[in-house]
Amino acid sequence: MAARRKLPHVYRSHAAVRKLVESAVPASCSISMPMAAVQILQIAAVTSSLVLLLLQPVAATMVPPAPAPRARGSVGVTLHVQRHQVLVDNGVVQVSVSKPQGQITGVRYAGERNLLHFGEGDENSGGLDSTEFRVVSSSEEQVELSFRSTYDPSRFNSVRLTVDKRLVMLRGSSGFYCYAILEHADNWPALNITETRLAFKLNTARFNYMAVSDGIQRYMPRAADRDPPRGKQLAYKEAVLLLNPLEPQFRGEVDDKYQYSLDNKDNKVHGWIGGGPVPVGFWVITPSNEFKSGGPLKRELTSHVGPTSLTMFLGTHYVGNDIVAKIDDGEHWKKVMGPVFIYLNSNPSRGSFQALWEDAKAQAEAEARKWPYTFPESPDFHKAAERGSVTGRLLVRDKYVSGVDMPARLAYVGLAAPGAPGSWATESKGYQFWTRASATCGSFAIGNVLAGEYNLYAWVPGILGDYMYAASVTVSAGGAVSLGDLVFEPPRSGPTLWEMGVPDRSAAEFFIPDPNPMYLSKLFLTRDNKYRQYGLWDRYADLYPRADPVFTVGVSNYSNDWFFAHVTRKVGGGVGLTNAPTTRRIRFNLGRVVADGTYTLRVALAAAQMSRLQVQVNEATRKGSEGVFNTPEFGDGNAIARHGDHGTWWSFEFPIKGYLLMEGENTISITQVRAFSEFFGVMYDYIRLEGPPGSWRDPTTLL
């Protein structure tokens, strides 16, 4: 019997995806697309697989003397266009860019010759070189530069996009802005975009302290520590055990760039600090997430050992192929990525690094208040007057919880491309606009929305399910749309008999084990970050080597007794070592059973990787296979390997006939049957068993 399922996107098995790719991609290649000391775009086309990188550091071959420091705003912005490079200087920061390729070769600040990684013999590691350079504007107040490339069908493997990379410097600004306009013409072949990013490789001798959040910051190992023999690769190339690092304090720790990932909603500022006589901070500030894919819960890379700092505009991490931007043959598509602000600060008095971090956070808040920016010259970046707003109030109606509608307190409410409930989580071609509802009455206001047609989506922490407003929402320039009161009726068939976890799209509330001491990362010892430790998938077998635990409702505690991820167990040894499925059992008592009623088991998952669940009721011994439910194969986010507490959210419902249950003790077993890898599995969000609707009466109506 197959489970009924509520999914945020159309299911496609990995095998089907692989078959499609193999049949459509006869060749693969890598293309350079620089614009700064940064990477930007990875694109998979229908006829070839392409890697496009904007902004990737190169050797700085023309480095003028560092300018003498000047008071912020005391001079205007100057532009020097040379044969092979362009220099932009506002007296605070000087940036050099290759011409016409559009690759940042130097950033000079606070007397430093170059904050970027450079050296003789360094080579481009990828990216798309631009072919056209243009000065968009040049005045003492602002300089904006354009580095552009466009599709040329006569050239082999020419990228099927026009990519216009922009750099902006303002008077007195302690930094510079980067953005890009991507466009696919309506007479061009199809294209799949899998990744777009901005990536800075910083001066390896200068920067050694990384800050991603208040709780994730410290001195970091060096890139050389990851290479043999100082480092040893673990289960995959990104995870490295530091055996003999240059600084002994890191010995025995694991370094993996995925450990420092953040959700879009939390990714406002991150970067690096360099010590020395004058501590200097290099920060990537994201003032808005409207141009990012996947909505507020999309998790992505930030900064990591290199030293490297990223802005991920679009990526498949923690979601998989469902979020790839698929541009059809003959489809016109355009999107503005950014701007993001590269902010530089310093502390001449040798103050604490914390002061630089606090200043960077304050600057991030200031940039967010300026959004949408007024300075971008591209007409494709719409200013405030070209945008509108949407307001309303969201209520939750669940008669099994309350006799009156409840405010959807702190709900995530957003506008995204028209689709199905939850489709925002895998949407990447358009823009998204999100806010949080009031903590008291559930009212919400979404401002600065680009004109267009959207669906309004929401989900409420503590409430199962996805909400979508039935009608489309059309936003016009300068318009204000008031939706009034909206009512969300979450999925529900009957009263709650028991539940496990909290429906918050995270597995963090379940049992997260201590890591293996051999792979300990000292940065992630607290409860809220312990899931970031390496190798937690192996800890399940360490804790339960021979048998899977049984969770007893009313006795067990899900924070201590329900392992957050449903993973495999290694069995055998030597060449015979393999992964075996594991089974979770939930034991519960029923005082009364409605034999001709239908009970509903709801299983919400915070993440999944190439999984298929089999659910059995009372071991399916009473009625043969009637009490066995199977899901299709699902999930491609790899959150278990990437140290996440969530990826893409999934929800399944299993209708259970009453005669399969017994008065007294019952058991529901959940097996993840696909065990081809230690990373195949799911993360739990919430489990609930509901009784038949006729088994409940509103207590307020009882006499």
N, C-alpha and C positions, 0 to 999 in steps of 0.2 A: 504494500500500500504506500503510495507516494505522499509525502507531506505537502500540505498547502503552504505556500510561502509568500511572504511579502518582501520584495526586494527593491533596493533603491535604483537598480538599473537592470537592463536586459542581461540575462545570464548567457555567458559564452564560455564553454570549457576551454582549458588550456590547450587540449589537443586540437580543438577546432581552430583556435587562434594560430597555433603552430602550423597547422596544415595550410591555413590561409596565407600566412607569411611565406612559407616555403614555396607555394605556388605562384606568389606574386612578386617575390624578391629574388631575381636570378643573380643579382650581384650586390656587393656592398662596397662602400668606399668612405673615405674620410676627407672632409673638406675644411680648409682653413677659413675662418671668418672673424679675424681680429677686430677689435675696436678699442681696446684698452688693455690694461693688465688684467684681462678678464675673459672668461668664457661666456658664451651665451646660448647657443641654440643647438639642440640636437634634434634632427628631423629625420623621420623615416618615410621615404617616398614609396609610392605604390610600385615603382619599377626599380628602385634601389634604396638601400639604407644609407642615410647620410648623417654625418655628424657636423653640426654647425656651431661654431663657438665664436661669440663676440667677446671681445675684451680679454685678451690673454697676454700675459707679460712676455716681452722679448728683451733681448740684450739692448741696453741703452747705449747707443753708439755716439749720440750727439747730446752730451749732457753739459749745458752751460753752468757757470758757477751759480751756487745757490744765492738767491736774492737776499739782500739785507732786509731784516724784518721791519715792517712798517705798521703803523697803527691801523687797525681795522677800519676801512671806509675812508682812509685819508687820501687814497688815490683811486682812480677809476680802473676799469678793466682794460688791459692792453692785449693786442693780438699781433703776433709776428708770424707771417706765413713764409716759410722757407721752401726750398726745392723738395725736400723729402720729409719734412715734419712741420708741425704747427705748434707754436707756444702760446699759451693763454696764461695771463698773470694778473691778479688783482691786488698785489702787494701783500697778501696773506698766504696765498697758495699759488704755485706755478705748476701747470700741467703741460706735458709735451705729448703729442700724438703723431703717429706716423701718417704720412700723406702719400697716396689717397687711401691706404689700407684701413686707417681709422683704428689703430691700436695704441693704447696709452703706453708710452715707453718710460715715463717718469712722472713722479709726483714729489714736488719739493715743498717743504714746510718746516718752519721753526729751525732754520739753519741746516736741515738735513738735505744731503745731496739727492737722495732718492729713497722714498719709502717703499718702493716696489722692489721685488726680486729682480736682479739683473747681474750680468757678468759676461765676460768674454766666452764665446762658444755656446751660449744658451740658444736654444732653438724654440721656435713656435711649437707648442704642443697641440695645436688645433685652432680652429676658428675660421670664419669666412671673411676673407679680405674684401673690403669695399673697393670699388673701381672708380667712384666719382666723389670728389670733395667739393663742398660748397660752404661759403660763409653765409649763414642764414641771417645773422644780424651782428653788428659790431658797434658798440658805443661804450662810453665810460661806465654805463650802468649795467650792461649785459653783453656777453658774447655767446652766440649759439652757433655750433658747427654741425654740419651734416656729412656723414660718410655713408654712401649709398651703393648698393649693388642690386642688379635686377636679373631676372631669369632670361637666359639666352638659349633658346632651343637648339641653336647650332653648335653649342659647346657641350661636350660629353659631361654628363652628371652635373649640369648646371642646376642649382637649387631653384625650385619652382616657386619662388617668392621674390618680391621686392623687399629688401631689408634696408631701412633707413635708420642708421644709428646716430643718435644726437648726444652732444655734450654741451652743457650750459654752465657758465660761470657768471656770478653776480658780484656787483661791487660789495666789498667788505665781507663777503661770505667766507667762512672758514671751511671751505670744501667746494664740491662741484656736483652737478646733477647729471645722471645718465638715463636716457630712455631710448626706446626703439619703436618704429612703426613697421609692422609686418603686414604685407598685402599679397593676396593671391588673386590674379585677374580671372575674369569669367571665361576666358578662352584658353586657360592653361590646364594641363593634366592634373590628376588628383595627387594629393600629398597627405601624408600622415606626420604630424608633429608630435614627437614623444617627449621632447625636453627643450626648454628655453631657460637660460640662466645667465647671470652676471657673476663672474668669479675673479677675485683679485688674489694674486700670489704676492705676498709681502716680503720685505727684506728679511732674509733668514737670520741675519746677524743682529737685527735690531729688535724684532718683536718676539716675545717669549711668554706673554701673559694673555690668556684668552678669557673673554667674558661674553656669555650667551644669555644669561639671566642672573637674577640676584643670587640664586642658589647654585648656578653652574658657572664658575669662574675660578681660575687658578693659573699658576705657572704651568707650562705645558712642555712635554718632551719635544725633541726636534725631529724633523723629517728623517734625518740620517739614522735616528734610533730605530726606525721601522725596518730598515734594510738589514739583511743578513750580513754579518753574524750577530749584530746587536739586537735584532728583532727576529721573531719566528712567526710565520704566518700560521693562523689557526684554521678554523673550519672554512673560511673564505678569505679572499685577499685583503678585504678592508680591515679585518680583525687581526691584530698583531700583538703577540706577547713580547714585552720589552725585557730582554734577557740581560743585556749589558749596556744600558743607555749611558750617554755622556754624563748625565747627572744621576747619581745613585738613588736619589729619592724616588725615581720612577721604576726602579727595578721590580720585576714581578707583576707589574700592572698591564692591563690590556688597553690598547688604544684602537678606537674604531670611530670613524666619522659619524656613523649613525647614532652613536651615543649622545650626540649633541643636537639632535633634531628637535624642532619645535613645531607646534601647530601654527597655522597662519595667524590665528587670533592672538597668539602670544609673541609672534615674531615681529617686534617693532624695531629693535636695535641689537646689534651684536658686533663683535670685532676684536681687535687686539691692542695691547699696550706694549710699548717698548720702553725699557728702563734707560738708565744712563744719566748723564748730567741733567738733561731735560726730558722727563718722561713724556711720551707722545702717544696719543690714541688715534687709531684708524677704525672708523665705524661705518657700517652699512645700515642706513636708516630707511625703513619702509613706511612712508606716511599714510598709505592706504593699501588695502588688499583687494580693491575692486578689479584689478587686472590679473590677479592670481587665480589659479584653477582650484576647483574642489571645495571651495567654501571655507568657513572658519576652522573646521576640524582637520583639514588637509595638513598632514605632517610632512615636513621637508627639512633638508639639510640647511645648516647655518654656517658656522665657522668650524674649522678643524685644523689638525696639525698640518703644517706646510711651511709657514703659516698661511692659511687660505681663508678667505671670507666670500660667501656666496649670497646671491639673491636668486632663488628658484621661482621663476615666473610660472613655469609649467613643468611637471615631472610626474613620473609614474610611481615613485616611491610610496610604499604603504597602501597603494591602490591597485596598481597593475595596468594592464592594457585597456581596461574600460575607460580610462581617463585620457587616452591618446586623442589628440585633436585631429579628427578625420575630415580633411577638406576634399570635397568631391570634385570630380572632373567637371570643369565649366562653372564651378561655384566661385562667386566673388566673396572674398573674406578679407577683413582688415581688423587689426587690433593694435592698440597702443600699450606697450609694456613699460610701465613706470609713469613718471620719473621716480627714481630712488636717489637719495642724497648720500654722498660720500662725505662724511663729516670728520674733521681733524681737530683735535684739541691737544693742549700741552699744559704742563704744570712746572713752570720755571723754578718754583720754590721747592722742588723735590717733594711735593706733598704725596699723599697716599694715592695708590692706583684707584682706590674706591672713589676719590673725588673726581677722577676722570670719568669713571663709570656713571656716577650720579649726574655729571654734567651731560654726558651723552644721552642718558634717559630724558633729561629735561629738554634737550634739543629735539629728541624724537617727538616729544609731546608738542613742542612748538611747531614742528613741521606738520604734524597731523592737524593742528588748528588752522594751518594755511591752506589745507586741501579743500577744493582743487586749486592748484597753483595758478597764478595769473601770468607767469612769465613764459611758458613754452610757446614757441612761435608756430608750431605745427597746428593747422586748423583741425587736425584729427584729434587733438587733445581739447576736450570741451571744457570751457570755463563755467563758473558758477551760474551765470545767466542762461546758459544753454542746458541746464539741468533742472530736475523737478524733485518732488518729495512725495512720500506715501506715509500716511498715518492710520492708526486704528487701535483696536484693543482685542487681544486674544483671550478667549475663555476656554476652559476645559469642562466637558460634560461627561461625567462618568457616574451613573446612578448607584453603582456599587461602592463608590467612595463617598459621595455627597449627594444630598437631595437637591442641591442648587449648583448652578454653574460656578466654577472656581476660576479665579484669575490665573493665567498662565505665567506665573511669576518667573522672571529672569529667563523667559524663553528666548531661544535664538530665532530671530525672524529675519528673513532675507528675500531679496528679489534675484532671480536667475532666469536663464533661458527657459521657455516653456518646455514642459516635460511631464514626468510622472512624479508622484510623491517620493522624495528622497533623491531625485535625479541630479540635484545640485551637487551631490558629493562626487560625481564623476563628470561634471560639466567643465569644459576647458576652452571652448571656442569663444564664448562671450564674456561679459563682465558680470560680477556679482556684488551685491550691496547688502550688508548685514548689520544688524544692531541687536541689542538685548532689550527685552521688554522690562517694564517697570517691576521692581521687587514687591510692589504692593498691589497694583490694580491690573497689571498685565498690558498696559498701554504701550505703544511703540511708535517711533518716528524714524523713518529712513530718509536721510537727506542726501543731496548732491547726487541724485540718480540720473544717469545718462538717459536721454529720451529714447524710448523704444517700448517693445512689448515684452512683458515678463509674466511668469507665475510667481505668486507669493508662497513661500515655503516656511515651515517652522518645525522645531522640535523643542520639547520642554524637559529640562532635567528633572528626573524623578517620575516621568510619565512615559510609558511605552508608546512607540509609534512615530510616524511622520505625518505632518499636516501639510496640505496644499489647498489654497483657496481655489474654489471650483472655477471661477471665471478668470480670464487673463486680465492683467493690469497694464494699462497703457499710460506711460509717463510722457508728458510733453515738456518742451523747454519752458521753464518758468511756471509750470503747472504744479498744483498741489492736489493729490488724490487722497480723499478721506474714505476709508473702507468701513468705518464704524465698528460695531462689535462683530467679531468672527468667532465661531464656535468650533472647537476641535473635539471630535468624539474619538478617543483612542481605541485601538482594537480591543475588543472585550466580548466574550461570549457568556460569561457567568461570573459568579462571585469567586474571589480568591480563596483557595483552600490552603495554599502555602506558596511562598516565594523565596527566592535566593538572589542576593545582590541588589543593586540599584540601577534602574534603567537610565544610565547616563552616558552610554556609548563608550565606556572605558572599562577595562578589567582591573583597574587599580585597587578596587575595594576587596578583591579576592586575595587568597593567600599567595604572597610573593616570597619565595624562599631566599635565604642568604646565599650569596654566590659561593662557588667553589673557591677556597682560599688561594688556590693556585692562579686564579684569574680575577683577583679582586681589583676593582678600580676605586681608589679612595675618595674620588669625587662624588660617588653615588651610594653613600652609606645610609642616607636618611630614607625613611619610609616612602616619601613622595617621589623619590628618584631611584629606588632600588631596582625597579624593573629595567633600568638602563644597563644593568650589569651584564657582562658577557656570560654565555653558557647556561642560562637558567633552564633551557630546554633539557639539558642533561641532569638537572637536579631532581627532576621528577623520578627518574629511575634510581637515583641515589637514595631518595627518601622512601620510595616504594619499590624495592628491588624485585619482589616476587609476586605481589598481588596489588591490585588497585584498591584504593580506599573506598569505603562506603560512607556516604553522607546521610545521617539520620535527621530528618526534619524534627525540630523541637529539641534536639540534643546537640547536634553539631553546629559549629559557627562557620559561616562561609569565609570569614576573614582569616580563619586558622585551618580550616579543614577542606577547602575546595581550591585546588591548584588553579591559578589564574589562566593557564593555557592548557588545552587538551593536546598533548604531544605524544610522540611514540616512545617506545622503550627498546633499548638495544638488548639483543639476546644473542647467544652463541659467543664465539670468540675466534680470534685470529682471522683467517680467511673466511670463516663462516659467520663473522659478525654481521648482523642485519638489524633492521628496525621492525618492530612488531606493533600492531595496533594496541591501544589501551581502551579500557571501558570504565566509565564513571557510573556509579550506582547511587540512586537516591531512594532511600527507604522511608516510607511514611505510612501513617495509620489513617483509616477512614472509619468513622463510627457508623456511617450509613452510606449505602450505594444506591443510586438510581439506575437500575439495570437497563431500562429502556431509554436512558438519557445519554447525552454526549458531553463528555468532559473534554477540555482543551488544554493541551500542554503548549506553552509558548516558550521558545528558546531564542533569545536575542544574543547575537555574537558581536563582539567589539572588533574582531578581525578574523581573517581566514586565509589559508594558503593551500590551494590544491586539495581541498578536503571533500569528504562525503560522510555524512552522519547516518548512522543507523540507530533508531530508537526502538527499544523493546519494552513492552509492558508485561510485568510479571513473567519475564523470560519467555513470553509467548508460548507457554506450555499448555494453557487451557484450551486455546482455540487455534492450534497450529500456527500458521504464519499471519493470522489476522491482526495480531498485536505487534506487528513489525512494520516500521515506517522507514523509508529511505529517502534521503535528499539526493538531488543531482550533485555532480562535482561542482564546486564553487570556490571562489577566492583566488586572488593573485597578488596580494599585497605584501607578502613576506615580512609581516610585522614581527613575527617571532624571532627571526634571525636579525632583524634590524632594531632590536631592543625597544620596541614600542609597547604601549599599553592599549593601543587601538590602531585600526586601519580603516577600511571600509566597513560600515555597519550592515549587518544582515539580520533578518528576523524570519523565523519559521513558526508555523503553527501545526500542531498534530492533533486531529480529532480522534478521541479515544472513546469507543463504545463502552457504556457503563458496565455491560456484562463481562468486560475484560478485567474489571477491578473487583476487589473483594472487601467485605467488611473486615476490618482488622488491618494486618500488615500487607503492604504492597511495595513493589519495587519497579522503578523505571531505570533502565540502563541506556546509556548513550555511548556508542562506540564510534570513534573516528577510524574508518576502515582503511583509508589510504595511508600506507606506511612506507612509501618508497624513499622517504627522506626524513631526517630528524627535524626538518623545518616544516614538514606538512602538519597542519593542525589548525585549531581555532583558539580564539580567546573568548572567554565568556563575559557577557555584559549583564544578563538578567534571565532568570528562569521562573516561570509561574505556572501553577496548575489551577485551572478554573473548573468549578462545578457546572452542571447544567443550569441554564437560566431559570428553570422552574423550581430549582432547589433553594431559591433565595426569596425572602420577602423583606421589603423596606421596614426596618424596625420602627420607624415613626408611624406606620399604619397599623401596627399590632394593637389589639384591644386588651 
